[in-house]
């Protein structure tokens, strides 16, 4: 067996390799990426109107991938979610458009929105659950 083969199979070199892998996993950037990924998935968002004559109780599915929020079906959705779960979103369907913000935590979220829906100025709250 060559010296390099002995080194690769020695207990000390296996321990050193394991320590290197563990240290690489602890790099702050890797931990931050993992935290953001904690919100990944499809979220069902239910909207309630508190100001204006817009209909209430409709729901829209959103997708979170990393720090990006997008549509999971119907309408244009763009936005972002930060490591702490703070979310900012813009939604448009035809001539209707709205912006919203709030917070995700675990498998739920909540916040507020405002916009012009079918020509009416409205505002309200939203509740989200992850599927």
Buried (B, 14 or more C-beta within 10 A) or exposed (E): EEEEEEEEEEEEEEEEEEEEEEEEEEEEEEEEEEEBEBBBBEBBBBBBBEEBEBEBEEEBBBBBEEBEBEBBEEBEBEBBBBBEBEBBBBBBBEEBBBBBBBBBEEEEBEBBBBBBBEEBEBBBBBBBBBE
